[in-house]
């Protein structure tokens, strides 16, 4: 169950709605992602300034959606280490459930050396903690590789999705991030991750201009990697130390 302030909930209601079906033109399965991090208390003022430029995705009357994800990695944590070591071409594999719409996908995100992200997915009935043969075949076909995969971490958060009224872009606003592995649990209160999805980065985007006016610049961050170093105490994370310091500073 999500918890957000009344002010934020009221502000989200000020946006005109858009349905999932109307979002087809901005799926952007191949795209450029640009992320920003802010404190939840600053989100209302940001949204007020851009509400005329965007519509909000509404699903069954809900404008705040719940996402639950199960990430997979190798026993050696290859995907995590590829990111930590700055490898340009890297992969993430997860099963994600869109709770309100009761839809579940096996999703593969691949980054190339040019900053582009390609997401490939296939529908499934529910989570698989042990990947079925069909799922492994889909992963092999998509990545052209065979991985020894195991479930590595659970992630849950709430999301608001905005769609630009005139340009081909959308942005997601993630709140109430939490991570879990067995009995270990970590939550990041007050942290908001804004992710702008475009065909190519456009600095004239209303959200980019508004955040820039508040001296909030793009900031590369991976929910998966932050969750991993929050749950696993034996991972090398030198490359992410500054990011953790910034997150802790923002959410203090």
N, C-alpha and C positions, 0 to 999 in steps of 0.2 A: 504494500500500500504506500503510495507516494505522499509526501508531505511538502507542500509549498505554501508560501505566504498568500494571504487573501489578495494583497495588492497585485502579485504576479498572476494569480488565477484570473482576476478581473481584467488585467491588461490583455491576457491571451484571448479573452472573450471579445475584445474590441476589433480583432482581425476578422475580415470576411472569410468564410470557409471555402475549402476546396476538397473534393472527394478524392479517394485513391484512384478512381477511374480517370479523373481529370488530370491526374499527375503523369499520365503515360508519356507525355512529350518531354518530361524532365526526369526520366529515370536515370539518365547519365551513368550507365553501367561502365562506360569508359570516360574518365574525367580527371580533372585536377582538384585535389582536396586542399583546402587551406584552413588551419585551425587557429582558434583563439581561446584563451582561458581567462575567466573573470570570476568574481565573487557573486553569489546569487543576489545579494542586496543591490548590485549595480545593474541587474538584468532589466528591471522594470523601466528604468530611464532609457536604456538602449532601445527596447521594444517600442516605447512611445514615439521615438524619433523616426522609426522605420515602418510603422504600421500601415502607412498609406502605400508603401511599395510592395507589400507582400500579402498573400493569403495564407491561412493556416490549414493544415490538413486535419480533417475531421473524420473519425471512424466510429460509426455507431453512436454518434453524439459525443464522443470523447475527443478532446483536443490535446490531451496529455496521455501518451501511450506508454505502456510498459514493455520493455524488451528484456528477454532472458537469453543468455548466450552460454554455450559450452565450447571452449577453445580446445583444440587438439595440437599436440606437438610431439616430437620424438622424445624418447627417454633421455637423450642428450640435450634437449631443449634447442634444437637447431633453429627454429623460427625466431625464438627469442634472441639467440646469439647472433643470428644474421642481422637483426635490427640493431642490437647493441654494438656490433662491430662495424656498423655503417655500410653494410653491403647494399648496393643500389638495387639489385634485382632480388626481391624477397617475397615471401608468401605467408599468408595467414589462412588458417582453416578453422572454421567454426560451424556449429549448428546454432541457428538463431530462431527463437520463437517470438512472434509478434502477438503478444498475449491477447489484446482486445479483439483482434481479428481471427485469433486461433489459427494462425498460419505458421508453418515451420519450414525452414530452408536449410540445406547444407550449402554454405557459402565459401567461396574461395576468393581471396583478395590478392592480387599480384601487382607489385610495383615494379616499374622499369627504371632505368637509369636516367630518364628524362623528367621524372616527377609525376608521371601518369599512373593512375590506378585503374585496373580492370577488375570488375567484380563479376564472377560467374556463379550461378546458383541453380539448385534443383530442389523441387518441393519434396517434402517427406511428411509422414503423418505426425511424428513427434521426435523427441530427442533419442539419439542412439549413443549410449555410453560405450558400447562396443560396435564399431562401424560395420555395417553389413557389407556383403560382397559388392552389391550394386553401388554403394556409396564409395567404396575403395576404387571401383572401376571408374566412377565419375571423376574422382580426384586424379587418378593416373591419366585419364584422357585429357583433363584440363591442364595439368601441370607438366605432362610428359615425364613424370618421375614417379618412383615408388617409394613411399615413406612408411616407416614403422611408427604408426601413430597411436597415441593414447590420450584419453581425456586429461587435461592439465589444469584447467581452472574454470570456475563458473563466474559469470558476470551478470549483474542486473542493473538497470537504470531506467529512468523515465525520460521520454523524448517529446519535444515539440518540434514539428517540421513546418517550415515556412517555404512558400514557393513564390518567386518573383512574378509580379503581374505581367511584366512585359518582356523580360529577358529570360534566356534559358539557364536558370540557376535555381538552386534550392539550398536551404541551410537547415541544419539540425542543431537543436539545443538540448544537450544532455545534462540531466540533474540526478542527484541522489545515487551516485555511483557506488556500487558495492561489489566485492569479490569474495569468493568462497572456495575452499578446497578442504574437504572432510570437515574437521572441527575448527579450522582456521577461518577467520572472517575479518574483513577490513572494509570500512566505509569512508567515503570522503564527503563530509558534510560541507555544504556551502560552495562546493566547486561546481562551476558550470563550464562545459566544453562546447564551444560553438564551432561547427564545421561547415564551411562553405564549399559547395560542390558545383563546379563549372566545367565547361568544355576546355577552357583555358583561363588562367587567372586574370581577372578584370578588376583593376584597382578602382574603377568607377562604380562598382557595386555599392548600393546604398548601405549595406551593413559594413563593408570595408571602410567607407568614408566616415560613418558614424563612430566606429571603434577607433579609427585613426584620430578623430577629433578628441577622443578621450585618452590618447596616447597608449592605446592598446594595439599592439602590433601582432602579426601572424606569429604563431609559436608552435613548433612541431612537437607533438605529443602523441603517444600511443596508449590507449586505455589498457590494451593487453599487457604491454611492458610494465606500466605502472602497477598494474595488478599483480604481475608476476613477482616483482621485487618487494611488494607489500606482503605477499603470502609466503614466498620461498626465501629462506634465510641463507641459502648456500649459492646464490647466483652472483656473478660478477655484475656490478652496476655502475662502475666509474663514469661511464658515458651519460648516465641518467641522474647523477647526483645533483647537478644544478637544477634539473627539472623538478626533483622532489623538493628541493629548497624553495623553489618558486611556488610550487603548489601549496606547501605548508605556509608560506608567507601570505599567499592570496586568501587562504581559507582560515587564517588565524582570527 
